[in-house]
Amino acid sequence: MGANRLFWPQETMDEWIVDEKVTIDGDVLLIREAHKSYHISQAVYFEADVGGGGDPHGLVGRVKETATLEKLGAEHYMDSVLLGDSAYKVTPGFTGVPFAVEAKAERGGDITGAVITQAGGKTDAENGDRELLARFLLDNL
């Protein structure tokens, strides 16, 4: 079984960056204290259907990467997504797929210059949006 994706809201990422708890290099997020790295992608968490259409796409409570939204023809701006005749309130953020980190100087706790290899490789459907929601709720409640 592969690695699960995690979701972090943009607000959380901003706080971590200001507090220097994480480093972002391209599409790699490094959580310093935990010595864990993730391949990150922009994503949104669908909070509610605000168009009154009853969520015909079944997106409320799910996380979708912005690249997936573009393929669906959705329009994303700030905390809103329009898909066809449906309008959604979303929380912007990032998904992360864990990497295995082998640090050159791991004995001393310094992970600068780490060699990173991907541990997962599953698609959106294989990882499951329920796991992302569960992680989001656990991290934020």
N, C-alpha and C positions, 0 to 999 in steps of 0.2 A: 504494500500500500504506500502511496506517495505522500509527500508533505502537503499539509493543508495551507491554504492562503489565510492571511489575516487582513483585517481592515482597520486603518487608523484615520480618524477624521483630520482634516486640514488643521483645525484648531490645536489638536494634540501635537501634530508634527511641528507647528510653529512654536509651541511652548518648549518642546524638546530641543529644538534648534537654538532658541534663545538661552536656555539653561545649559547648553552644550552637552546634552545627554546623548545626542546622536550626531553622526556625520553622514552627509549625503554626497556621494561621488557618482555623478551620472545617474544611473538607475539602480544604484546600490545604496541601501540604508544600513548603517552600522550602528547598533545600539551598544554604546561603549561599556557600561557596567556589566551587561549580560554577555558580552563578547559574542553577539549573534549578528548575522548579516542577512539581509533580505533583498531579493530582486523586486523593485517596486514599480508599480504602474499607477497612473491616475485613474481614479474610480469614483463612483458615487453610491451612497446608500439611499435607497428609495424610502422616504418616511411616510408619504401620504399621497393619495390621488386628490388633487385640489380642483380638478376640472369637473367633478360631479359625474364622471362617466363610469364609476364603479370599478376602476382598475382592469380594463379589458385585456391588458397585456400581462397581468399577474406579476407586476414588479414591486409592489409595496412589500417591504420587509426583505428585499433582496439587494445585493451589491452587484454592480456591473461596471466593468472597466470602460473608460471613455472611448477606447478604440472600438469596443463592441457596440456602444451607442451610435457611433458614426456609421458603422456598417448597417445598423437598423434604420438609419435616416433620422435619428433623433437630434434635436437641437438642445444643447446644454449651455446654460449661462448661469453662473454663480450658484444659487440654491434652487434652480428650476430646470426641469427637463420637459420638453414638448415632444411627444411621439404621436404622430397622426393627430387625432382630435383630442388626445389625452394630455393633461398637464399634471406634473408631479412636483412635490417639494422634496428636495434631496439634500443630503449632507455630503459635500465634496470631501475627498480624501484620497487615500492610496491603499492599494492592496499590496501585500508582500508575500513572496514565496521564499521560504527559508533556504539559506545556503549553508553548506558545511564550511567552516573556517579553519584553516590550518595556518596559524601565525608562525612566522619565522622566529619571533622572540616571545613566544607564548609563555615561556617559563617566567619571564619578568612581568607578564601581564600586559605588555605593549603589543597591540595588534596592527601597528603600522606596517604596511607592506605585506599584508596577509594574502595568501593564495586562496582564492575563492572558487569553489566548485558547486554547481547547482545540485541540490538534493532532491528536487521535485521533478516537475516537467508535465504536470497534468493540466488539462484544459479547464476552462470555467465550469463546464457542466460536470466534469469528473470530480472537482474539488467540492462542489456543493455550496450553495449560497447560505444554507442553514448554519454551517460551521462558521462562516464569516459573521453572520448575525450574532451567533452565540458568543464569539470572541469579542465583537463590538460591545455587546451588552455587559459581558464580564469585565471588560476593561474600563467601562464608563459608568457603572452603577455602584 
